[in-house]
Amino acid sequence: VVLGARQLAVLFGAEDVALTVQFIHLFGATIAGFAVSRTLQGALRGAGDTRVPFYATLAGNYLIRLPVAALALPTEVAFVAFGYSFVPGVGLGLSAVFVAVLADIYTRAAINWIRYRSNRWKAVGRAGVARARAGSD
């Protein structure tokens, strides 16, 4: 898909072919991170360790994706919160959104990878099995 991005954009009748090609390349770059993140998230959840995947999602969305994507806003956009006006954007446009998506995906993958490699999820899984056995008696 990445190699044929231009042809794919033209085939679907994209109005801005260059922008569509950039978008396809971005998501081509996120595929590996997405695969690692989702696979390890499923493994951790299956073992009963649901906290770390949840925290990885929170970190990716609220500490990475939203703040970085806010940089895309034009400098004319202001928000008022708690009586203060602030301008989060610096006018980076879609490039900031692309970086935000990429950084979010790889942040989640890194957090889930670190947890998986630590083997601490195994203790969570064993504790869950022990609780299930104790409850079935």
C-alpha positions in Angstrom: 0.0 0.0 0.0 2.8 2.4 0.9 4.6 1.7 -2.4 1.5 2.3 -4.4 0.3 5.3 -2.4 0.0 7.7 -5.3 -1.8 5.2 -7.5 -4.2 4.4 -4.6 -4.9 8.1 -4.0 -5.7 8.7 -7.7 -7.8 5.5 -7.9 -10.0 6.8 -5.1 -10.3 10.2 -6.6 -8.5 12.2 -3.8 -8.8 15.9 -4.3 -5.3 16.5 -2.8 -3.2 13.6 -4.0 0.0 14.8 -2.3 -1.7 15.1 1.1 -3.3 11.7 0.7 0.0 10.1 -0.2 1.5 11.7 3.0 -1.4 10.3 5.0 -0.9 6.8 3.5 2.9 6.9 4.3 2.2 8.0 7.8 -0.1 5.0 8.4 2.4 2.7 6.8 4.9 3.9 9.4 2.4 3.2 12.2 1.6 -0.4 11.2 4.5 -2.0 13.1 3.8 0.0 16.3 0.1 -0.7 16.0 0.7 -4.4 15.6 3.1 -4.6 18.6 0.8 -2.4 20.8 -2.4 -4.4 20.0 -0.8 -7.8 20.3 0.9 -7.1 23.6 -2.2 -5.3 24.9 -4.2 -8.5 24.1 -1.6 -10.7 25.8 -1.6 -8.6 28.9 -5.3 -8.4 29.1 -5.6 -12.1 28.5 -3.4 -12.7 31.5 -5.6 -10.4 33.6 -3.2 -7.4 33.6 -5.6 -4.8 32.4 -4.2 -1.8 34.2 -1.0 -1.3 32.2 -2.7 -1.4 28.8 -5.3 1.1 30.1 -2.5 3.4 31.3 -0.7 3.0 28.0 -3.9 4.1 26.2 -4.3 7.1 28.6 -0.7 8.1 28.1 -0.8 7.8 24.3 -4.0 9.8 24.0 -3.8 12.4 26.7 -0.1 12.9 27.3 1.0 12.5 23.6 -1.7 12.7 21.0 -3.8 15.6 22.2 -1.0 17.9 23.3 1.0 17.4 20.1 -2.1 17.6 17.9 -3.0 20.9 19.6 0.2 22.3 18.1 -1.5 22.0 14.8 -4.0 24.7 15.7 -3.5 28.2 14.2 -2.2 30.8 16.5 -5.5 32.7 16.1 -7.4 30.0 18.0 -7.7 30.8 21.7 -9.3 28.9 24.6 -10.6 30.2 27.9 -10.3 27.9 30.9 -10.6 28.9 34.6 -10.7 32.6 33.6 -7.5 32.4 31.6 -7.1 32.6 27.8 -4.5 30.5 26.2 -3.4 29.7 22.7 -2.1 26.1 22.4 -1.4 26.1 18.7 1.6 27.2 16.9 0.2 26.7 13.4 2.0 23.5 12.5 -1.0 22.1 10.6 -1.4 18.5 9.6 2.3 17.7 10.2 1.6 18.0 13.9 -1.4 15.8 13.6 0.6 13.2 11.7 3.4 13.3 14.4 0.8 13.0 17.1 -0.7 9.9 15.7 2.7 8.3 15.1 3.9 9.2 18.6 0.7 7.9 20.3 0.9 4.5 18.6 4.6 4.0 19.4 4.1 5.2 23.0 1.5 2.6 23.6 3.7 0.0 22.0 6.6 0.9 24.2 4.7 0.9 27.4 3.1 -2.5 26.6 6.4 -3.9 25.5 8.2 -2.8 28.7 5.4 -4.4 30.8 5.5 -7.6 28.8 9.3 -7.9 29.0 9.3 -7.2 32.8 7.3 -10.5 33.3 5.4 -8.9 36.1 2.2 -9.6 34.3 2.7 -13.3 35.0 2.2 -12.6 38.8 -1.0 -10.8 38.0 -2.2 -13.8 35.9 -1.3 -16.3 38.6 -3.1 -14.2 41.2 -6.2 -14.2 39.0 -6.1 -18.0 38.6 -5.7 -18.4 42.4 -8.7 -16.1 43.0 -10.7 -18.1 40.5 -9.8 -21.4 42.1 -10.6 -20.1 45.6 -14.0 -18.9 44.4 -14.9 -22.1 42.7 -14.5 -24.3 45.9 
